[in-house]
Amino acid sequence: MKGHDHKTDWQLQQMLQYGHNTYVAFHSRFGFKKLKYPLSTLLVFDPSRNAIPVAWIITSSLGSQDIHKWIGLLAERIRTKDPRWRLDAFFVDDPSVEISIIREAFQCRVLLCIWHVRRAWIRSLLKTCRNLDVQREMFKYLGWLLYCTRSGPNAMDAVEEFLQVFVDQCAFMDYFKRRWLPNIELWVNGIRSLPVASPEPNAAVESYHLRLKSKLFNEQYSSFWSRVDWLIHTLTTEFQSSYWLDQYSVETGCFENLRDRSFLTNSWYQALQILDVDVIIDEQNLQYAKVISQSDRSVAYTIWNPGSEFSLCDCPSSMLGNLCKHIIKVAILCKSRQVARPLLAAQVYSQALLTLLQNPPDDPVVLDHAYYMQLACNRTSKAWKIYPIVGCSSRYLQRLTLM
């Protein structure tokens, strides 16, 4: 079997409605250990921040390299329906995907989603490390390892340092060496070359992943996992109908009692329901923040490393390895209030712009664009430090130091 791309008319309608001038996420290689063929999904985001599946791709390939077989046809079909339809950004969760094919098909930015890397690491830490302080330090270190190994030929030195610092955590180190060390360069290179998506869409994609896993991997269906006809039938009937019913219920107010309650639990949407006054951020101590529980106001949850993609919360959801609503809410407020360091992803992007300014291109339009984007990045953090711009013309050096 080479591959199968399936989308219904309803899915095409959602793509046209919610994908225009926004973004699409690629959830790839689901079930490669249990299903006969891995399942990938294209997702858009509705007003409630739910990730809506608008196309399913079933392929015999374990990687994402066969994306060229279907993505061009999909883009053509969408534009046939609406020639004005445009995509702002395309999120990928696999750094090996053929980025040029996506850019050619949709003429948009491509960003890297790291939700499943974060999820895999924290779930393994929660399972193998019982010391909460060590968990937090290791998780924070892993975040810096992933982003900061971008800076040169000795990138693996940071990995080696991590292995030495936490050498006594044998169970996690065995897992990390076996599962991630062979592919760490691939992820490092991906982060070097692509901007990284913020925590909010990562949380929405994670919610979709959990819903899909709950639906397909119920043990009562285990005898059907190898059957592609069962997979297609389940996706296009039971699974899709739950999305249709939820949307219909929201629009009409009917069948509220039949709604799948999991649609109300995605962390991105729930974070937006938390009042700003219920978030306590001490600007003098940015090691942690607190969020008052919305269901029991006598309870306050603690978020360590606030504002980072590698934050941790002590709420039940986060302790299962999920990106919880408290982490998302704090990240949103840290960004809007400018009270914490920029997200690691933003720092990587800003550093790439600085590198561009250090080696000015011949095209003045490109240089001007880089300067103004760098100016915007600088304004997102109170604690931004000005770096010397070696090799940059004095005119641009003067402009940068005046920011």
Stockholm file with secondary structure:
# STOCKHOLM 1.0

chainA/1-403         MKGHDHKTDWQLQQMLQYGHNTYVAFHSRFGFKKLKYPLSTLLVFDPSRNAIPVAWIITSSLGSQDIHKWIGLLAERIRTKDPRWRLDAFFVDDPSVEISIIREAFQCRVLLCIWHVRRAWIRSLLKTCRNLDVQREMFKYLGWLLYCTRSGPNAMDAVEEFLQVFVDQCAFMDYFKRRWLPNIELWVNGIRSLPVASPEPNAAVESYHLRLKSKLFNEQYSSFWSRVDWLIHTLTTEFQSSYWLDQYSVETGCFENLRDRSFLTNSWYQALQILDVDVIIDEQNLQYAKVISQSDRSVAYTIWNPGSEFSLCDCPSSMLGNLCKHIIKVAILCKSRQVARPLLAAQVYSQALLTLLQNPPDDPVVLDHAYYMQLACNRTSKAWKIYPIVGCSSRYLQRLTLM
#=GR chainA/1-403 SS CCEEEECCHHHHHHHHHHHTTSEEEEEEEETTTTSSSCEEEEEEECTTCCEEEEEEEEESCSSSGGGGGTHHHHHHHHHHHCTTCCCSEEEESCTTSCHHHHHHHHCSEEEECCHHHHHHHHHHHHHHCCCHHHHHHHHHHHHHHHHHTTSSTTTHHHHHHHHHHTTTCHHHHHHHHHHTGGGHHHHHHHHHHSCBCCHHHHHHHHHHHHHHHHHHCCGGGGGGTTCHHHHHHHIIIIIHHHHHHHHHHHHHCCCGGGSCGGGGCCHHHHHHHSCGGGEEECTTCTTEEEEECSSCTTCEEEEESTTSTTCEECSTTGGGTCCCHHHHHHHHHHHHHTCSCCCHHHHHHHHHHHHHHHSCCSCHHHHHHHHHHHHHHHTTCTTCCCCCCTTCCHHHHHHHHTC
#=GC SS_cons         CCEEEECCHHHHHHHHHHHTTSEEEEEEEETTTTSSSCEEEEEEECTTCCEEEEEEEEESCSSSGGGGGTHHHHHHHHHHHCTTCCCSEEEESCTTSCHHHHHHHHCSEEEECCHHHHHHHHHHHHHHCCCHHHHHHHHHHHHHHHHHTTSSTTTHHHHHHHHHHTTTCHHHHHHHHHHTGGGHHHHHHHHHHSCBCCHHHHHHHHHHHHHHHHHHCCGGGGGGTTCHHHHHHHIIIIIHHHHHHHHHHHHHCCCGGGSCGGGGCCHHHHHHHSCGGGEEECTTCTTEEEEECSSCTTCEEEEESTTSTTCEECSTTGGGTCCCHHHHHHHHHHHHHTCSCCCHHHHHHHHHHHHHHHSCCSCHHHHHHHHHHHHHHHTTCTTCCCCCCTTCCHHHHHHHHTC
//
